[in-house]
Every structure is written in C-alpha cells, then in structure tokens.
Amino acid sequence: MANGDRLPLLLFQEPVPATKTSGGFGRPKFNKRSRQEVAGYLDPKLSRLDQALESERIRIQASAAGIEPEMVLVIELATEPSSFAAAARAIGLEWLAEDEIDIDPSDAIHPLNAKGKRQDKRFQGRLFLTMTDRRALDELLSRWRKWRDQPEAAWPYGETAWRDIFPLIVDIRPWGIDDRLQETGVLEDLAERMKAGEESIPFEAELWYRQTAERRALAEGEVGRLVRELGGTVTTRFQLKDIRYHALVGEVPVDAVSHLLTLDRNVELLRCNDVWLFRPVGQCALPLIFAPEAGETAVSPAEMPDPALPPIVALLDGVPLAGHELLEDRLIIDDPDGFEADAKAEQRMHGTSMASLILHGEIEATEDPLPRRIYCRPIMVPQVTARNSEEHIPDNVLPVDLIHRAVRRLFEGEGETDAQAPEVRIISLSVGDPARPFLHGLSPWARLLDWLSYQYGVLFVVSAGNHADAIDLDIPKDAWSNTDAETREVEILRALKANARNRRILSPAESINALTVGAAHADACPQGLRASYHCDPFKIPSLASPISANGLGFLRAIKPEILMPGGRQIYEEALGAGGPHLRLVSLKNRGPPGQKTAVPSPVLRCPASWTRPSGFGVPATPRRLQPVSARNSSRRSKRFGLSRMAPYCRHGMTPCSSKPCSSMERVGAKRASVCATCSSRKLAGTKSRISSDGSWDTGVSIRNVSSGAPGAGPPSWDSEPSRKVKPMPSRSHCPPTSAAKAACGGSQSPLRGLARSRRVNNVTEGQRCGSRMTLPI
C-alpha cells in the first residue's frame, strides 16, 4: 500500500498551547424545594401512571390475550444524573432511549443565577424513555414512597441515583398518541394524500427496539394485527441491532384515515405501546423541476477516465442520465432495485446534476474532470402525480434499510454478488428528510451513517438540507425599492435568524462521523440578476445561502462543518401577500445565476447543460476532497443514449449510416432504432417496423406534416389506425461516406460531442447528424 493511501481524509492544523478559560460548565443550580413541595408536585403524576397501566391491562385483556400490559414512561429531568440507566434497569425498567431537551422554567422548578435569583429562560434537561410493566412500576412507586416518607433511610448500593432523581423530575408521564403523531409530519402527509384521492395511504411505524428477538417479533406481530383490523397490510419490515432500529411500512385504506386524522382514541393502532413514532413515507422528496430551453453548452475537451482505476467516490442519489455527453463512460451505475426502469430520461434531474458536479464541478468554472469514474447507486425515483412532481425514495422502502443495503453491497456484496466497489472512500449523500429536522436526538438514519462510517472506514459527505420558504421582512413594502443593498442584507439576515427554529439541518445531517456541507451563496456564473425587480440577498459570497439549513448538531456540535458554493438564490417580492410588510419568495424557474450542471433536455432532443441555483437541490461532494486530473486532451465524441429509448433519425433520403442519428425526434412516445432509409429496423418499444421503401409503420397516422422548410409550421400527430406514410424531406442530409464526420459532426455542429459509442439496441457505430427537429406529440 502506498504511503499516500494512509493519509487522513481531513487535515487539521497542528495543536498549539492554549490558556484555560475561567469558569466551568457544571450542573446548573435550581431552586430548593422541600420534600412536601416535591411530593405535592409528583404524587398526582405517579398516581396517574398507576391508573394508566391498569387501563392498559384492561384493554389488552379484551384484545390480545397472552400479552402482559406494558407502558412507556417519559421522564424529564432538570439535569442528567449519573448512572440513571443502570438505576432504571435495577428495578426492571427497560431503557429505550434518551435525549437532550430544552425545558421551560416553572414555579415548581427553575434555574438560579450566580446570585441565587430566578432565571426565566429555558434550560437544558434530559429526557429518558423506559418501558415498564406492573412489577417495574411497583418498584418505582416503592422507591418514591421511601424517598417521600423516610428521609433518613439508607439506600442500598446501585439505587442511590433514585435519591437524587426525584427532586429533579420535571415531568413523568406515559408515552401517548400525541407523542407518536405530533411534529412528525405524518398527519399532514395523510391529509394531502387523502385530498389527492389516493385509495391506499402508506405510513411508516418506527417501533421501540426491544432487548430480545422474541419480544421484537411479538411487537411486530401485534402491530401487523392492528393494521389488518383497519383493512390494511404491512409491506416492509426491517430491524438492525447495531443502531437499535426496528420499523415497518404499512398501508391502510382511505376510509381508515379519517379516524387517524382525528386522533380517535378508540383506534387501537394509535394506542399501541409497541409503536414509538408514526412517520410519512416517501422521504427525501426533491422537487422535480424541468430544465428550461437552452442552447448547447460548449465543453472543453478532456481526457476520459482510466477504466482500470477503481472508483473512490460513490453517489447515492436519483437515477443519473448515463448517456449525457458530460457523463458518458464516467459512471458505474449499479441498480439492483430496478429504479432505472421507472425513471423517464427527462425526469432524471437530481442524480444527473449531482454526478455532473462531482465529476466536473461547475461547468463555467472550467475545472479538470476527475480521472476516475464514480459509482452510482440510485435510491430515488421520479414521481409525477396530481399532488406534486418530485424525486423521492419509494413509498414502500425504508430509507435506513435502503442505505444499509447499498453500502453493504459496496464493501461486502449482496447474496451471490461480490463487493461492487470496495475501494470507495467517499460517499456523497445529497438528500435530506424534510419531515425530520434535527431537534436533539440522533435520527436512525444519522445513527446508521455513524455506524457504517466506523464499520467500513468511509467518509459520508452529507447535505445540510434546504429551506426555500418565503422570507418575511420587517420592512414596509413601499420602502423596499429605496433601500440600499447593505440594509437589505442586514434585514434579510435578521429575518433568517428570527426563523432559525424552522431552518434546522435535516436528517441525516446531524451524523457525528459524517462531513455535513452547507451551501454558500456563491457560484461561477458571470451573469447577474435577470430583471430589475429581482433581489440578490447577499453581496458577500462567503455567507451561507439563504435557503441552506444551519444550526447546531448533536450535543451542540457545529453544523454544517463546511460551506461549498451552492449557487446564488435570487428572490422577488411575493405578489398578493397580505400585510403591510414585505415578503420575499425564491425564484422557482431555473436560470442564471447559479451553478451550471448537466441535466436532461426538457424535450429530450439531446443532453443540455443548464443553470442550477442552490434551491434546486443540495450541495454536492466537495471536490477538494477528491483527486483532480492535470491531464487535458481532446474529448472523444460520445453519443447520447437513453435507456429504453433509442435515438431516431429521419434526416435523409440518402442513407447516412447504419447507426441512429443523435438528433432524436419524437414519434409518438417511441424512437426508431435507425434512419428510415438505412434499414428496416423496428421502432423501439413497438411491434411496427420500417419497411425497405422508407415508409413508416408507426401505429399512429401522420397528417398535416410540414416539409421541414424554414417557417413551416410544426407537424401534428393523430391517433388514427396505423398506416404507412412516406418520410418527409429534411433540411439537411447525411452523406453516405465516412467523410460525414467532418460535414455532419464537426465542431460547428450544435450537437458537438454527441456521437458514437458502444452498441445500443443492436445498432452498430456510425456517424451523427448536425441538425435536428422536434415533433410535438
């Protein structure tokens, strides 16, 4: 192994001596309370726990015989006592989870300042979740009575923590329906799906991870039984001991959703104590925004990557357009789930853009491309519905399960499949879950990345996430036009700070071992504002983008750790917004300024490069972490290929070649494999064939087809019974000789760089045409 292979992925400066700051970070002091005051506060809460467990026993006896009643206790403490988990296990409480929380002061308990006076501000506390049964609850109540009634009693070894815990308890209660549903986004998701007319509504249920496999199987069976009672089914199950994760995906008929939305407490599924949280499915949704019409982008010739070099960078994202001229022969696509079959070429937006950024950086920055190919594993598919258009993780897939399988396949293989790219050292994950902004505890997804990073010695580069919400400014609408740029910047920063709670990083950006990347308000695009009424919020490129998520991570760690150019996001005044103050909204249409990357063409004529503002997605892997090539030579010509759709040429009455022309044209929803005059190969995806006389048997009739002359109207298509139609004349013809390359595929062609490659649909190599025409459907 070369010495360079042992170098760290991140370089830090040399340590230097520093002076220890005065003061400390000890536990805060709270108001002193007598035992009578504590008893008056806690006695009612503990009595309600006893009654709740008895009600649970009665409910279970009526529904599921053989299951002992259990209840999840929520214990909020003003500070973190030592060895609480051990003290809980000593009396039979099963530890489930813990979290750092912020607690509001109250008359019962509040922090004191250095002078011993009350502080009316939120303080840091600790939340513990434990599972209890009748015996464990009786043990807890026994310790409580001992503390309350016997102040001088000695405590045995291992139980002294309880002596210190009771005065610090802020709240103790059972985990209920509101905890399982509120602030998870599931209720809003169910309402939107119901409004959109979906007949079967999917959901995710994260279960408490129990200590034994038998108890986990029992919990899974109980949840499945309750789902079936509502007329639904469980479609996916997954559990991972290493991160204490257990979840399933189910779906219920729309008739049952109304009961869930109203939090009907008679619905047994909502009351099931085996369920920790209900969550929406289809997480990590990114808006599917199509590229605008744009001219071809000139790309500097560059040497292709060496296929003998193994990839060291992996991309987990949407399905990329592998046939794009900037990506051809630069990607290793591994798609065992078959997501590529469900992704139309024009919808492969985010994966194509991210792959382009990793390989080339910004197109306008003219950086050298990477000398290695990158490994791509699709984890998202496009979905266009009446409700929205987006790329997302499929509804029937758990993100934790999908990422776990994808990374294991990289380094260990899957089933009889060997490891796909064991040399990978950097994994780019430029997606986030908008339904799960980081609060205090690590999400299952973040815990998975931490474990995988440790297990396989790989660095995850994760996006901080985006918040493209409107910005409400404390400026009158009529005063905005007279405000200078510096004042605008200050007011926008003030508004973003005031809304910081809703702009937190998105899961899994809180991962400890991952490198979280935020978007800087910067790009290499030379173009400025597109209109006089547009607003560039910041003039300082070092500032974080106004749509980039930010905030502290786990245990108040700094997140994101690094800012990379994410494109300038432009704003304009919201039309029709009520109120006297100004509201700014981000531009939704795609265009400069921003980061120019490769994306599919909106009409599928050919691949196009376009301007990608930071609001489109999330920052890609920082290129400085990856090797760059110093070599620069002429790029080989590449063809534009689409999976399941071959290009179609009808440029001549003269045969151009035996390979399809790269200037594709629409024939209904199909593509012809070759030129009409080249052979009689069939149209891709149809049973029709092109006859030897050059006529088309397309399965649809063609009427009022224009001749293609300048100024002629567009051709039209009707869906009448199939008939043969002679090919219409073209504005240019493909020469039948090998000299066609100079005449038809030279540097003056608008399709520069789109030419031959490996065999597609049994068509051999040939030349390309330099003209094109698109037939609307």
C-alpha positions in Angstrom: 0.0 0.0 0.0 1.4 3.4 -0.9 2.0 5.9 1.8 -0.5 8.3 0.3 -3.2 5.7 0.9 -2.8 6.1 4.6 -3.2 9.9 4.7 -6.2 11.2 6.6 -9.3 12.3 4.7 -9.3 15.6 6.6 -6.3 17.7 7.5 -6.3 19.8 10.7 -3.8 22.3 11.9 -1.1 21.5 14.4 -2.2 21.8 18.0 -1.0 24.8 19.9 -1.0 25.5 23.7 -4.0 27.5 24.9 -5.0 29.1 28.2 -7.9 27.5 30.0 -10.8 29.9 30.3 -12.1 30.7 33.8 -15.4 29.4 34.9 -16.9 26.0 34.4 -19.7 24.0 32.8 -21.0 22.3 35.9 -24.6 21.5 36.6 -26.9 24.5 36.9 -28.3 25.3 40.3 -32.1 25.1 40.8 -34.5 26.4 43.4 -34.5 24.3 46.6 -37.8 22.5 47.3 -38.9 20.7 50.5 -40.0 17.1 50.4 -43.5 18.3 50.9 -43.3 20.5 47.8 -41.9 17.8 45.7 -44.5 15.3 47.0 -47.3 17.7 46.2 -45.9 18.0 42.6 -45.2 14.3 41.9 -47.8 12.4 43.8 -50.6 13.2 41.3 -48.4 12.3 38.3 -47.4 9.0 39.8 -51.0 8.2 40.7 -52.0 8.8 37.0 -49.3 6.4 35.9 -50.8 3.7 38.1 -54.2 4.3 36.7 -52.9 4.4 33.1 -51.2 1.0 33.5 -54.4 -0.5 34.9 -56.4 0.8 32.0 -53.8 -0.7 29.6 -54.2 -4.1 31.4 -58.0 -4.0 30.8 -57.6 -3.0 27.2 -55.1 -5.8 26.4 -57.2 -8.4 28.1 -60.1 -7.6 25.8 -58.0 -7.5 22.6 -54.9 -9.7 22.8 -54.8 -12.5 25.4 -51.3 -13.6 26.4 -49.6 -10.2 26.3 -48.7 -8.6 29.6 -49.6 -4.9 29.9 -46.7 -2.5 29.4 -46.3 1.2 29.2 -43.6 3.6 28.0 -42.6 6.2 30.7 -41.4 9.6 29.7 -39.2 11.0 32.5 -38.0 14.6 32.0 -35.2 15.6 34.4 -33.8 19.1 35.0 -30.3 17.7 34.6 -28.5 14.5 33.8 -27.8 12.4 36.9 -25.1 9.8 36.9 -25.9 6.2 36.2 -29.6 6.7 35.6 -29.8 3.9 33.1 -28.2 1.5 35.5 -30.6 2.5 38.3 -33.6 2.1 36.0 -32.5 -1.4 34.9 -32.0 -2.4 38.6 -35.7 -2.1 39.3 -36.9 -3.7 36.0 -37.3 -0.6 33.8 -36.1 -1.4 30.2 -34.1 1.5 28.8 -35.3 2.5 25.4 -33.8 5.9 24.5 -32.7 9.2 25.9 -32.5 12.7 24.5 -31.3 16.2 25.3 -34.1 18.7 25.6 -34.8 22.3 26.4 -37.2 22.8 29.3 -39.3 25.9 30.2 -38.9 27.2 33.7 -41.9 27.0 36.1 -42.8 27.9 39.6 -42.1 24.3 40.6 -38.5 24.2 39.2 -36.4 26.9 37.7 -32.7 27.7 37.4 -30.9 30.2 39.6 -28.2 32.6 38.5 -24.9 33.2 40.4 -26.6 35.4 42.9 -29.2 32.8 43.6 -32.1 34.6 41.8 -34.6 33.0 39.5 -33.8 32.9 35.7 -36.8 32.9 33.4 -35.1 31.2 30.5 -35.1 27.7 29.0 -32.6 25.3 30.5 -31.0 22.1 29.2 -32.5 18.9 30.6 -32.6 15.3 29.8 -35.4 13.0 28.6 -35.4 9.3 29.3 -37.8 6.7 27.8 -38.2 3.4 29.6 -40.6 0.5 29.2 -42.4 -0.6 32.4 -44.7 -3.4 33.4 -46.7 -3.8 36.6 -43.7 -5.2 38.6 -41.3 -2.4 37.5 -43.9 0.3 38.2 -44.5 -1.1 41.7 -40.7 -1.0 42.3 -40.6 2.6 41.1 -43.5 3.6 43.4 -41.8 1.8 46.3 -38.7 3.9 45.8 -40.8 7.0 45.6 -42.6 6.3 48.9 -39.2 5.6 50.6 -37.8 8.9 49.5 -41.0 10.8 50.5 -41.7 9.2 53.8 -38.2 8.1 55.1 -35.8 10.9 54.6 -33.2 9.3 56.9 -33.3 5.8 55.3 -30.2 4.3 53.9 -30.1 3.5 50.2 -28.5 0.2 49.0 -25.6 0.3 46.5 -26.9 0.8 43.0 -30.0 2.7 44.0 -28.6 5.9 45.3 -29.4 7.5 42.0 -33.1 7.4 42.8 -32.4 9.5 45.9 -31.1 12.3 43.7 -33.5 11.8 40.8 -36.9 12.6 42.4 -36.1 16.2 43.3 -35.0 16.8 39.6 -38.1 15.3 37.9 -39.8 18.0 35.8 -42.5 15.6 34.4 -43.2 11.9 34.4 -46.0 10.6 32.2 -46.9 7.8 29.7 -45.9 8.0 26.0 -49.2 8.7 24.3 -51.0 9.2 21.0 -49.9 12.8 20.6 -46.2 11.9 21.1 -46.5 9.3 18.3 -48.0 11.7 15.8 -47.2 15.3 16.6 -44.3 17.0 14.8 -43.6 14.0 12.6 -45.4 15.3 9.5 -47.5 12.2 9.2 -50.8 13.9 9.8 -50.1 16.5 7.1 -48.9 13.8 4.7 -52.0 11.7 5.3 -54.3 14.7 4.7 -52.6 15.6 1.5 -52.8 12.0 0.2 -56.4 11.8 1.1 -57.2 15.1 -0.6 -55.3 13.9 -3.7 -57.7 10.9 -3.9 -55.3 8.1 -3.1 -57.2 4.9 -2.2 -54.5 3.3 -0.1 -52.5 5.5 2.3 -49.0 4.4 3.2 -47.2 5.1 6.5 -44.1 4.2 8.4 -44.2 2.9 12.0 -40.9 3.0 14.0 -41.2 0.5 16.8 -39.4 0.5 20.2 -36.3 -1.6 19.9 -36.7 -4.3 22.5 -33.9 -6.3 24.0 -34.9 -9.8 22.9 -35.7 -11.1 19.4 -38.8 -12.8 20.8 -40.2 -9.5 22.2 -39.4 -7.7 18.9 -41.2 -10.4 16.9 -44.2 -10.2 19.3 -44.3 -6.4 18.8 -44.2 -6.7 15.1 -46.9 -9.2 15.1 -49.1 -7.1 17.3 -48.7 -4.0 15.0 -49.4 -6.1 12.0 -52.6 -7.4 13.6 -53.8 -3.9 14.3 -53.1 -2.8 10.8 -55.1 -5.7 9.4 -58.0 -4.7 11.6 -58.1 -1.4 9.8 -58.2 -3.2 6.5 -54.6 -2.5 5.7 -51.4 -4.6 5.2 -47.7 -4.4 6.3 -45.5 -4.3 3.2 -41.9 -3.9 4.5 -40.1 -4.9 7.7 -36.6 -4.1 8.9 -34.5 -4.2 12.0 -30.8 -3.5 12.7 -29.4 -4.4 16.1 -26.3 -2.3 15.6 -28.2 1.0 15.8 -31.2 -0.3 17.8 -33.7 0.3 14.9 -36.9 -1.6 14.2 -39.5 -0.3 11.7 -42.1 -1.3 9.2 -44.1 0.2 6.4 -47.8 -0.4 6.0 -50.8 1.0 4.2 -54.4 1.5 5.2 -57.5 2.2 3.1 -58.6 5.8 2.8 -61.7 5.0 4.9 -59.5 4.5 7.9 -57.5 7.7 7.5 -60.3 9.9 8.8 -60.1 8.1 12.2 -56.3 8.6 12.3 -56.5 12.3 11.4 -59.0 13.0 14.2 -56.7 11.1 16.7 -59.6 8.8 17.5 -58.5 7.2 20.8 -60.6 4.2 20.0 -58.2 3.2 17.2 -56.1 0.5 18.7 -53.2 1.2 16.3 -52.7 4.7 17.6 -52.7 3.4 21.2 -50.3 0.6 20.6 -47.4 0.8 23.1 -45.1 -1.0 20.7 -45.0 2.0 18.4 -42.6 4.7 19.0 -43.4 7.1 16.1 -45.6 7.2 13.0 -43.9 8.9 10.1 -44.7 9.7 6.5 -43.2 7.6 3.7 -41.6 8.8 0.5 -39.0 10.8 2.5 -36.2 12.9 1.0 -38.5 14.3 -1.6 -36.9 16.8 -4.0 -39.0 18.9 -6.4 -38.9 17.7 -10.0 -38.3 20.9 -11.8 -37.5 20.6 -15.5 -34.7 22.5 -17.2 -35.5 25.5 -19.3 -35.0 25.7 -23.0 -31.3 26.5 -23.5 -28.7 26.4 -26.2 -25.9 23.8 -26.4 -23.0 24.3 -24.0 -19.5 24.1 -25.3 -17.4 21.8 -23.1 -13.7 21.9 -23.2 -12.1 18.6 -24.5 -10.9 16.4 -21.7 -9.4 13.0 -21.4 -11.7 10.2 -20.4 -11.2 8.5 -17.1 -9.0 5.4 -16.9 -11.3 2.4 -16.7 -8.5 0.4 -14.9 -8.7 2.8 -11.9 -11.3 1.7 -9.4 -13.8 4.4 -8.2 -13.1 6.0 -4.8 -16.3 8.1 -4.8 -19.8 6.8 -4.6 -23.0 8.7 -5.2 -26.3 7.7 -3.6 -29.0 9.8 -5.3 -31.5 9.8 -8.1 -31.1 7.9 -11.3 -28.5 9.7 -13.4 -28.7 10.1 -17.2 -25.7 8.0 -18.1 -25.9 8.9 -21.8 -25.3 12.6 -21.2 -22.3 13.9 -23.1 -20.7 15.0 -19.8 -21.3 11.7 -18.1 -20.8 9.2 -20.8 -18.4 6.4 -19.8 -17.8 8.2 -16.5 -20.4 6.4 -14.3 -20.6 2.9 -13.0 -24.4 2.5 -12.3 -25.4 -0.3 -10.0 -29.2 -0.6 -9.9 -30.2 -3.9 -8.2 -33.6 -2.4 -7.3 -34.6 -1.6 -10.9 -35.2 2.1 -10.2 -33.9 3.0 -13.6 -36.8 1.3 -15.3 -39.2 3.6 -13.5 -37.3 6.8 -14.3 -38.0 8.5 -17.6 -35.0 10.2 -19.1 -36.3 13.7 -18.9 -37.1 13.2 -15.2 -33.6 12.2 -14.1 -32.7 15.6 -12.8 -31.1 15.4 -9.4 -28.9 12.4 -9.9 -27.6 13.8 -13.2 -26.9 17.2 -11.7 -25.1 15.7 -8.6 -23.0 13.4 -10.8 -22.0 16.3 -13.0 -20.9 18.4 -10.0 -18.8 15.7 -8.6 -17.1 14.9 -11.9 -16.7 18.3 -13.4 -17.6 20.9 -10.8 -19.4 23.9 -12.1 -19.2 23.9 -15.9 -18.5 27.6 -16.0 -15.6 27.2 -13.6 -13.8 25.1 -16.3 -12.2 22.7 -13.8 -10.5 19.5 -14.9 -12.7 16.4 -14.6 -12.0 13.6 -12.2 -9.6 11.0 -13.6 -11.7 8.2 -12.2 -15.3 7.0 -12.8 -17.7 7.3 -9.9 -20.0 4.6 -8.6 -23.7 5.5 -8.7 -26.5 3.7 -6.8 -30.0 5.0 -7.4 -32.0 5.5 -4.2 -34.7 7.8 -5.6 -37.3 7.6 -8.4 -39.3 10.3 -10.1 -43.0 10.5 -9.3 -45.4 12.8 -11.1 -48.9 13.0 -9.6 -51.7 15.4 -9.3 -50.4 16.3 -5.9 -46.8 17.0 -6.8 -43.8 16.2 -9.0 -40.7 15.1 -7.2 -37.9 12.6 -6.9 -38.1 10.6 -3.7 -37.4 7.3 -2.0 -40.3 5.0 -3.0 -43.2 4.7 -0.6 -42.6 1.0 0.1 -39.0 1.4 1.0 -37.4 2.3 4.4 -34.5 4.8 3.9 -32.4 3.1 6.6 -32.9 -0.3 5.0 -32.1 1.0 1.5 -28.9 2.9 2.6 -27.8 -0.1 4.7 -28.1 -2.5 1.7 -26.5 -0.1 -0.7 -23.4 0.4 1.5 -23.0 -3.3 2.3 -23.3 -4.1 -1.4 -20.4 -1.7 -1.9 -18.0 -3.4 0.5 -19.3 -6.9 1.2 -21.6 -7.8 -1.7 -25.2 -9.0 -1.6 -26.2 -12.6 -1.8 -24.1 -14.2 -4.5 -23.0 -10.8 -5.8 -19.4 -9.8 -4.9 -18.5 -6.4 -3.4 -19.2 -3.8 -6.1 -16.7 -1.0 -5.2 -14.6 -1.9 -2.1 -12.1 0.8 -2.9 -14.6 3.6 -2.3 -13.6 6.0 0.5 -16.1 8.9 0.0 -19.9 8.5 -0.3 -21.9 11.5 -1.4 -25.5 11.7 0.1 -27.0 14.9 -1.1 -30.5 14.3 0.2 -32.3 15.0 3.4 -35.6 14.2 5.1 -37.8 17.4 5.2 -40.1 15.6 7.6 -37.4 15.2 10.2 -35.4 18.4 11.0 -32.9 17.8 13.8 -34.1 18.6 17.3 -31.9 16.9 19.9 -31.6 13.2 19.4 -29.9 11.4 16.6 -32.3 10.1 13.9 -32.0 6.4 12.9 -30.6 7.5 9.6 -27.8 9.5 11.3 -27.0 6.6 13.6 -26.8 4.4 10.6 -24.2 6.6 8.8 -22.1 6.8 12.0 -22.1 3.1 12.3 -21.4 2.5 8.6 -18.6 5.0 8.7 -16.9 3.2 11.6 -17.6 -0.2 10.2 -16.2 0.3 6.7 -13.8 3.3 7.2 -15.7 5.5 4.7 -16.4 9.2 4.9 -20.0 10.3 4.2 -20.4 13.8 2.7 -24.0 14.8 3.6 -26.0 17.8 2.7 -27.2 20.1 5.4 -30.6 20.4 3.6 -32.5 23.3 2.1 -35.4 25.6 3.3 -36.8 27.5 0.3 -39.6 29.1 2.4 -40.6 32.8 2.0 -38.7 35.4 4.0 -40.8 37.8 5.9 -39.0 41.2 6.4 -39.8 43.9 8.9 -39.8 46.5 6.1 -42.8 48.3 4.7 -43.5 47.3 1.1 -43.3 50.8 -0.2 -39.9 51.4 1.4 -38.1 48.4 -0.2 -37.3 50.0 -3.5 -35.5 52.8 -1.8 -33.5 50.5 0.5 -29.8 50.2 -0.3 -28.1 46.7 -0.7 -26.4 46.8 2.7 -29.6 47.5 4.6 -31.4 44.8 2.6 -28.7 42.3 3.5 -28.9 43.2 7.2 -32.7 42.9 7.2 -32.7 39.5 5.5 -30.1 38.2 7.9 -32.2 39.4 10.8 -35.3 37.6 9.4 -33.4 34.4 8.9 -32.1 34.5 12.4 -35.6 35.1 13.8 -36.8 32.0 11.9 -33.9 29.8 12.9 -36.0 27.2 14.6 -37.7 26.3 11.3 -34.4 26.3 9.4 -32.6 23.5 11.2 -30.5 20.9 9.4 -32.4 17.9 8.0 -31.8 14.3 8.9 -29.2 12.7 8.4 -27.1 15.9 8.5 -26.7 15.6 12.3 -24.5 12.5 11.8 -21.4 12.8 14.0 -18.9 10.9 11.7 -20.2 12.5 8.5 -19.0 15.7 7.0 -22.0 18.0 6.7 -21.9 20.5 3.8 -23.9 23.7 3.6 -24.4 25.9 0.6 -22.5 29.2 0.2 -24.2 32.0 -1.7 -21.7 31.8 -4.5 -21.2 30.3 -8.0 -19.0 30.8 -11.1 -21.8 32.1 -13.2 -20.9 35.6 -14.7 -24.5 36.6 -15.2 -26.2 38.7 -12.5 -29.9 39.5 -11.9 -32.3 38.7 -14.7 -34.7 41.5 -14.1 -34.7 44.8 -12.2 -37.3 43.6 -9.7 -35.2 40.6 -8.7 -33.2 40.7 -5.4 -29.8 39.2 -4.7 -30.0 39.0 -0.9 -26.2 38.9 -0.2 -23.3 40.7 -1.7 -20.7 38.7 0.3 -20.1 35.3 -1.3 -18.8 33.8 1.9 -22.2 34.0 3.6 -24.4 30.9 3.7 -27.1 30.7 1.2 -30.5 32.0 2.5 -32.0 28.6 1.7 -29.3 26.5 3.3 -30.1 24.8 6.5 -28.0 25.5 9.5 -27.9 25.1 13.3 -26.2 23.1 16.0 -25.9 19.3 15.8 -25.9 16.6 18.4 -24.7 17.8 21.8 -24.4 21.3 20.2 -21.8 20.4 17.7 -21.2 22.9 14.9 -23.2 22.0 11.8 -22.6 22.3 8.9 -18.8 21.9 9.2 -18.1 23.4 5.8 -19.7 25.6 3.2 -19.2 25.0 -0.5 -20.6 27.1 -3.4 -24.2 26.2 -3.8 -25.4 28.9 -6.3 -26.8 32.3 -5.8 -30.5 32.2 -4.9 -32.5 35.1 -6.3 -35.7 36.5 -4.7 -38.6 38.7 -5.7 -41.5 40.3 -3.9 -44.4 37.9 -3.3 -47.4 39.1 -5.3 -50.7 39.3 -3.4 -49.1 38.8 0.0 -51.2 40.3 2.8 -50.0 42.6 5.4 -48.1 45.9 5.3 -44.6 44.2 5.4 -42.6 42.8 2.6 -42.4 39.0 1.8 -39.7 37.7 -0.5 -40.0 34.4 -2.3 -37.3 32.5 -4.2 -37.5 32.2 -7.9 -38.8 28.8 -9.0 -37.9 29.0 -12.7 -34.5 27.7 -13.5 -32.0 30.0 -15.0 -28.9 32.1 -14.2 -27.3 32.9 -11.9 -26.5 29.7 -10.2 -24.4 26.6 -10.8 -24.4 25.2 -14.3 -24.5 21.5 -14.4 -25.6 18.7 -16.7 -29.3 17.8 -16.8 -31.6 16.1 -19.3 -33.1 18.3 -22.0 -36.8 19.2 -21.4 -37.8 18.0 -24.8 -35.4 15.1 -24.9 -33.7 16.3 -28.1 -30.2 16.0 -26.6 -28.5 16.5 -23.3 -28.3 20.1 -22.2 -26.3 21.9 -19.6 -28.3 24.4 -17.6 -28.1 26.7 -14.7 -28.8 25.1 -11.3 -29.5 27.5 -8.5 -28.9 26.3 -4.9 -32.6 26.0 -4.4 -32.8 23.1 -6.9 -31.2 20.6 -4.6 -28.3 20.4 -2.2 -24.6 20.8 -2.4 -22.6 18.0 -4.0 -19.5 16.4 -2.6 -16.7 19.0 -2.1 -14.3 18.4 -5.0 -11.3 19.3 -2.9 -11.7 16.0 -1.1 -11.2 14.2 -4.4 -8.2 13.9 -6.8 -8.3 16.0 -9.9 -6.7 15.3 -13.2 -3.9 17.6 -14.5 -4.3 16.0 -17.9 -6.3 17.7 -20.6 -6.7 16.3 -24.1 -9.4 16.2 -26.7 -12.6 14.5 -25.7 -13.8 11.6 -27.6 -17.1 12.0 -29.4 -19.9 10.4 -27.4 -23.4 9.5 -28.3 -26.5 10.4 -26.3 -28.2 7.2 -25.2 -31.4 6.8 -23.3 -32.3 3.6 -21.5 -35.3 2.0 -23.2 -35.4 4.7 -25.9 -33.1 4.7 -28.9 -32.4 7.9 -30.9 -34.3 8.3 -34.2 -33.1 9.9 -37.4 -35.1 10.9 -40.4 -32.7 13.3 -42.0 -32.4 11.9 -45.4 -33.5 10.5 -48.5 -29.8 9.5 -48.6 -28.5 6.8 -46.2 -26.3 8.4 -43.5 -25.1 5.3 -41.7 -26.1 2.1 -40.0 -26.2 3.8 -36.6 -29.1 6.0 -35.4 -28.5 9.7 -35.7 -28.1 11.5 -32.4 -30.6 14.2 -33.4 -33.6 12.5 -31.8 -37.1 13.3 -32.8 -40.4 12.3 -31.3 -42.5 9.6 -33.0 -45.4 9.4 -30.6 -43.7 8.2 -27.4 -41.3 6.0 -29.4 -37.9 6.2 -31.0 -36.8 4.5 -34.2 -33.6 2.5 -34.0 -32.2 3.7 -37.3 -32.8 6.1 -40.1 -35.7 5.2 -42.3 -33.5 4.9 -45.3 -30.8 2.9 -43.6 -32.6 -0.3 -42.9 -36.0 -1.6 -41.8 -35.3 -2.0 -38.1 -38.4 -1.7 -35.9 -39.3 1.3 -33.8 -38.1 0.9 -30.2 -40.9 -0.3 -28.0 -43.4 -1.1 -30.8 -44.3 -4.0 -32.9 -44.2 -1.8 -36.0 -41.3 -1.8 -38.5 -39.8 0.5 -41.0 -40.2 -1.0 -44.4 -37.5 -1.2 -47.0 -39.1 1.5 -49.1 -38.6 4.1 -46.4 -42.2 4.3 -45.2 -43.1 4.3 -41.5 -45.4 1.8 -39.9 -45.7 3.6 -36.5 -49.0 2.5 -35.2 -50.3 6.1 -35.5 -51.2 8.2 -38.5 -49.5 11.4 -39.5 -51.5 14.2 -41.0 -50.6 17.7 -42.0 -46.9 17.1 -41.6 -44.8 20.0 -42.6 -42.0 19.7 -45.1 -39.4 21.0 -42.7 -38.7 24.1 -44.7 -37.9 27.4 -42.8 -41.0 29.0 -41.5 -43.2 25.9 -41.9 -45.5 25.0 -39.0 -44.8 22.1 -36.7 -46.0 18.7 -37.7 -49.0 17.2 -35.9 -49.9 13.7 -34.9 -53.3 12.0 -34.6 -54.1 8.6 -33.2 -56.0 7.1 -36.1 -55.5 3.5 -37.2 -52.0 2.6 -38.3 -51.0 3.3 -41.9 -47.8 3.8 -43.8 -46.6 7.4 -44.5 -43.6 8.4 -46.7 -40.8 10.1 -44.9 -40.9 13.8 -45.4 -37.9 15.8 -46.8 -35.3 17.2 -44.4 -33.3 20.4 -44.4 -30.1 18.5 -44.4 -28.9 15.1 -45.4 -26.3 12.8 -44.0 -23.6 12.0 -46.6 -23.3 8.3 -47.2 -19.5 8.3 -46.9 -17.1 8.2 -44.0 -16.5 11.9 -44.6 -19.8 12.5 -42.9 -17.9 13.2 -39.7 -16.4 16.4 -41.0 -19.6 17.6 -42.7 -22.2 16.4 -40.2 -20.3 16.1 -36.9 -17.7 18.8 -36.9 -17.0 21.4 -34.3 -19.6 23.8 -35.8 -22.4 21.3 -35.1 -24.7 22.3 -32.3 -24.6 18.7 -31.2 -20.8 18.7 -30.6 -19.8 15.8 -28.5 -22.8 13.6 -29.2 -21.8 10.8 -31.4 -20.7 7.2 -31.4 -20.4 4.8 -28.5 -21.0 1.1 -27.8 -23.8 -0.9 -29.4 -27.3 0.1 -28.4 -30.4 -1.9 -29.5 -28.2 -4.0 -31.8 -27.1 -0.9 -33.9 -23.5 -0.6 -34.9 -21.3 2.5 -34.8 -21.8 5.3 -37.3 -21.8 9.0 -37.8 -24.1 11.6 -36.4 -26.2 14.4 -37.9 -25.8 18.1 -37.1 -29.4 19.2 -37.4 -32.5 18.2 -35.6 -36.2 18.8 -35.5 -38.6 18.0 -32.6 -42.1 16.8 -33.4 -44.6 17.6 -30.7 -46.9 14.9 -29.5 
